[in-house]
Amino acid sequence: MPDAVLDAATVFLNSFIEPRRILVAVSGGSDSKGLLLALHIALQTEERKGFFLVACTIDHCLRPESASEAEAVGAFCASLGIPHRIYRWEGEKPRTGLQAAARNKRYELLAEAAGALGAECIATGHTLDDQYETIAMRGARDAEGGEGHGGAGMAATVLYGRRIWILRPFLGLRRAAIRAFLEAQGIGWSDDPSNVNPLFERARVRADLAASGDVPASRWSAAQRSSSSARAAALIREHVRVYDALVAEIAALQARKTDDPDWRRGLMSLAAILGGRDHLPASATVKRLSGFLQSGHPGRMTAGRVVFDRRRSGLYLYREPRNLPVLDLRPGECGLWDGRFAIASLGSALTVSAGDDDVWQQRLIDAGLPKGVAMRASHVAPHIVPAKAGKSGGDAAKVECRIGLYDTFLPGFDRIMADAIAVLFGRDRYSTPPVHDVLTELDG
């Protein structure tokens, strides 16, 4: 089993298109320490010029002993000659959703550390055990009404914040193999008590899987998820047109084909973006929308903050004119308006709101949209004015559409669809991972 760990590290390093500086996230647990040590050994025994390891420990400051544990990781890294930094989650912690908040903060701090240490990617020690837990948790949600898109589990490559790739080289390894590797090297590890705390969903699922010995069945492999994303991307490119990131237009015949799971997924992804959401609509909502769209009857239905406007000329999607916020920006400040647009002041203080905007309306009409659609969409467009004046402040701001589904975490097997959507919404394609596709075969 120890050989399997070194083999996985070697495969990982061989998968790089060119040598990189890699930040390894090390918590002090067996998985991450095993990853760091295996990569270190692999780099010592192979001719790999240009690779360089750095490490970071995130101290979430949730337990009194976490600071000393982080220092111990630093000492371990020093013994290997690997630069190491500790980043701490300062301030108050949320009373609910603690693990999700901790996860988000962990990646935020890891990305910050990568920038400080000059790393071009981040490697984490997620294992096949973690994958099984993820599949089991997502399977339970699917049973409660999900669409099943999470059945492929964690991706081996994930783009974080549109700027740095997170790589998971140990997704094909069981934790037992990593611990056997560490024991053979005479290296110990620490166990986070939250991993067995029944207050947390993952800990409960972990205990259940250990007690039963079951291996959860995955509804999708990584290859199937990638294939679905590629087909959804092709359908989106062929049948969808987006106007100023405000309105999506779909041909009438294609709009009815919601029994096609790839098209349905693509359509719901568009709806999530137009509604400023970070997730797809719930299964019950998708079922209700499918019935409406398959009927072919003209009319409007609202779901997930989006109006589905069915006309003889086609289907039009745009944000519903309700609960639209007001955003005040100080000079030079950036902000997110309505979950849909990232807006940066280029000088003076600005106020962003929604309302009647003849300029937007005429622009959408000139682009070929029906007048009624253009009018409704102009009511939910960002209206930018200087904070102390009534004149337009659009020239004093930089405005970019936000793609909530992918701008924080983009799984590698969805990148083709994400790129198709980004281009439709006037954005650049997402960056490519630093490794060949061999890694995607580990997460199926």
Secondary structure, DSSP 8 states (H G I E B T S, - for coil): -HHHHHHHHHHHHHTBSS--EEEEE--SSHHHHHHHHHHHHHHHHS--TT-EEEEEEEE---STTHHHHHHHHHHHHHHHT--EEEEE--S---SSSHHHHHHHHHHHHHHHHHHHHT-SEEE----HHHHHHHHHHHHHHHHTT--SGGGG-S-SEEEETTTEEEE-TTTTS-HHHHHHHHHHTT------GGGG-TTSHHHHHHHHHHHH------SS-HHHHHHHHHHHHHHHHHHEEEETTTEEEE-HHHHT-TTSHHHHHHHHHHHHHHTT-SS---HHHHHHHHHHHHH---EEEEETTEEEEEETTEEEEEE-SSS---EEE-TT-EEEETTTEEEEESSS-EEEE----HHHHHHHHHTT--HHHHHHHHTTS-EEEETT-SS--GGGEEEEE--TTTSSEEEGGGHHHHHHHHHHTT-------SB-GGGGGGG-
